């Protein structure tokens, strides 16, 4: 069975997705050599909350963070820790936000 969303629901999903996109755009200039991954996570949480949403991943099945961060060959959905980014590393960031019961989720490397 296919569940068709109403225009109102689609708008709420779009707003959640826009918050996530804006979060990743905000983080982009901070994902540099010397950045602490846990600081990026806190920045993302603060930004999402400032938009009236909540981090979708934080607390889900015990997940402790706002972002999933994978560095180089780490498995996707890594938990942000105290790692410091180094020049040349490949960094994958997955982010989700919930607004009024609707979710947005994007990832970027």
C-alpha positions in Angstrom: 0.0 0.0 0.0 1.3 3.4 -0.9 0.7 6.2 1.6 0.0 9.5 -0.2 1.0 12.6 1.8 -1.2 15.7 1.9 0.1 19.1 0.7 0.3 20.1 4.4 2.4 17.0 5.3 4.7 17.5 2.3 5.3 21.1 3.5 6.3 19.9 6.9 8.6 17.3 5.5 10.1 20.0 3.2 10.7 22.3 6.2 12.4 19.5 8.1 14.6 18.8 5.1 15.5 22.4 4.7 16.6 22.7 8.3 18.9 19.7 7.7 20.3 21.2 4.5 20.9 24.5 6.2 22.6 22.7 9.1 25.0 21.0 6.7 25.6 24.3 4.9 26.3 26.0 8.2 28.8 23.3 9.2 30.7 23.3 5.9 33.2 26.1 6.6 33.9 24.4 10.0 34.8 21.0 8.7 38.5 21.8 8.4 41.9 20.4 9.6 42.0 21.0 13.4 38.3 20.8 14.0 37.1 18.6 16.8 34.3 16.3 15.7 32.4 16.7 19.0 32.4 20.5 18.4 30.8 20.1 15.0 28.1 17.9 16.6 27.4 20.6 19.2 27.2 23.3 16.6 24.7 21.2 14.6 22.5 20.5 17.7 22.5 24.2 18.6 21.6 25.2 15.0 18.8 22.7 14.7 17.3 23.7 18.0 17.5 27.4 17.0 15.3 26.5 14.1 12.6 25.1 16.4 13.4 21.5 15.5 15.1 18.7 17.4 18.0 16.5 16.4 16.4 13.3 15.0 19.2 10.9 15.7 20.0 12.0 19.3 18.4 9.5 21.7 17.1 7.2 18.9 17.8 3.7 20.1 20.4 5.2 22.5 22.4 7.1 19.8 24.2 9.8 21.8 24.7 12.5 19.1 23.1 14.9 16.6 25.4 13.9 13.7 26.7 10.6 12.4 30.3 11.3 11.4 32.5 8.9 9.5 36.2 9.7 8.9 38.1 8.0 6.0 37.3 4.3 6.0 35.2 4.3 9.2 31.8 2.6 8.9 28.9 4.9 8.1 26.9 6.3 11.1 30.0 6.8 13.3 29.5 8.4 16.7 31.2 11.8 16.9 33.9 11.8 19.5 37.0 13.9 20.4 38.8 13.1 17.1 40.5 16.1 15.5 40.2 16.3 11.7 43.3 16.2 9.7 44.1 17.6 6.3 43.2 15.2 3.5 40.7 13.1 5.4 37.4 12.1 3.9 34.6 13.2 6.2 31.0 11.9 5.9 28.4 13.7 7.9 24.8 12.5 8.2 22.2 14.8 9.9 18.6 14.5 10.7 16.0 16.8 12.2 12.4 16.4 13.4 9.9 19.3 13.2 6.3 18.8 14.2 6.5 15.0 13.8 8.1 15.1 10.4 11.7 14.2 9.6 14.4 15.4 7.3 17.7 13.5 6.8 20.7 14.2 4.5 24.2 13.1 4.3 27.2 14.8 2.7 30.9 13.9 2.3 
